């Protein structure tokens, strides 16, 4: 675990696909923090995180979150917290990319999707 502050300049996080990780498990085991960009027309299939909270804050654009067949609009400024065990997905029905902050707690999500330490 780190004993010094971590400062990440804009655009200099650890990238994996469309996710820029700013806090990784190697930095702190308590959470992962990243910025995700979802291109227009993209949908992330329904999935479940059994051992972690999954939180989102929409910075730009609008997503549609899907919870057990229910569609919930999430424009910029919306916060969504998905507790462990809740199936969720989302899609970008708009004409431009969506940017959002994402927190997984506890950490480990970055490692599970293949980000090296």
C-alpha positions in Angstrom: 0.0 0.0 0.0 1.2 3.5 -0.8 2.6 5.7 1.9 2.8 8.9 -0.2 0.0 10.9 -1.9 -0.7 9.9 -5.5 -1.3 12.7 -8.0 -2.4 11.8 -11.5 -2.3 14.6 -14.1 -5.2 14.9 -16.5 -5.3 12.0 -19.0 -2.4 10.2 -17.3 -4.3 7.4 -15.5 -3.8 3.7 -16.2 -5.9 2.9 -19.3 -7.7 -0.4 -20.1 -10.0 0.0 -23.1 -12.5 2.8 -22.4 -11.6 3.0 -18.7 -9.0 5.3 -17.2 -8.1 4.1 -13.7 -7.0 6.8 -11.3 -7.0 4.7 -8.1 -6.0 1.0 -8.6 -6.0 -1.9 -6.2 -2.2 -1.5 -6.0 -2.7 2.0 -4.7 -5.4 1.2 -2.2 -7.3 -2.1 -1.5 -10.4 -0.1 -0.4 -11.7 1.0 -3.8 -11.0 1.5 -7.5 -11.8 4.9 -9.1 -11.9 5.6 -12.8 -13.4 7.6 -15.6 -15.3 5.6 -18.2 -16.3 6.8 -21.7 -19.3 5.1 -23.3 -19.6 5.7 -27.0 -22.9 6.5 -28.7 -24.9 3.4 -29.3 -22.9 1.2 -26.9 -24.6 -1.1 -24.5 -23.0 -2.9 -21.5 -24.8 -6.2 -20.9 -26.5 -6.9 -17.6 -24.0 -8.2 -15.0 -23.7 -8.6 -11.3 -20.8 -7.8 -8.8 -21.3 -10.1 -5.9 -18.7 -8.7 -3.5 -18.6 -4.9 -4.2 -20.6 -1.7 -4.6 -20.6 -0.2 -8.1 -21.1 3.6 -8.1 -21.5 6.0 -11.1 -21.6 9.8 -11.5 -22.6 11.0 -15.0 -20.3 13.9 -16.0 -21.4 14.4 -19.6 -24.2 13.0 -21.8 -27.0 10.6 -20.7 -27.1 6.9 -20.0 -30.0 4.6 -19.6 -29.4 2.2 -16.7 -31.2 -1.2 -16.8 -32.3 -2.9 -13.6 -34.2 -6.2 -14.0 -35.9 -5.0 -17.2 -36.5 -1.5 -15.8 -35.0 1.4 -17.8 -33.8 4.4 -15.7 -32.6 7.6 -17.4 -29.4 9.1 -16.0 -28.5 12.5 -17.5 -25.4 14.5 -16.5 -25.4 15.1 -12.7 -27.0 11.8 -11.8 -25.5 9.5 -9.2 -26.3 5.7 -9.3 -25.2 3.3 -6.6 -25.6 -0.4 -7.3 -25.2 -2.6 -4.2 -23.6 -6.0 -4.4 -25.7 -8.7 -5.9 -28.0 -6.4 -8.0 -28.0 -7.1 -11.8 -27.4 -4.0 -13.8 -26.4 -2.8 -17.3 -26.6 0.4 -19.2 -26.7 1.9 -22.7 -26.0 5.1 -24.5 -28.9 6.0 -26.7 -27.6 9.5 -27.4 -25.6 10.8 -30.3 -22.4 11.5 -28.4 -20.1 9.8 -25.8 -21.0 9.7 -22.2 -18.3 10.3 -19.6 -18.8 9.1 -16.0 -16.9 8.6 -12.8 -16.9 5.0 -11.5 -16.1 3.6 -8.1 -15.9 -0.1 -7.2 -15.5 -0.8 -3.5 -13.6 -2.7 -2.2 -10.8 -2.7 -4.8 -10.0 -5.6 -7.1 -12.2 -4.7 -10.1 -9.2 -3.4 -12.1 -7.3 -6.7 -11.6 -10.4 -8.8 -12.5 -10.7 -7.1 -15.9 -7.0 -7.4 -16.6 -5.2 -4.2 -15.6 -1.7 -5.1 -14.6 -0.2 -3.6 -11.4 
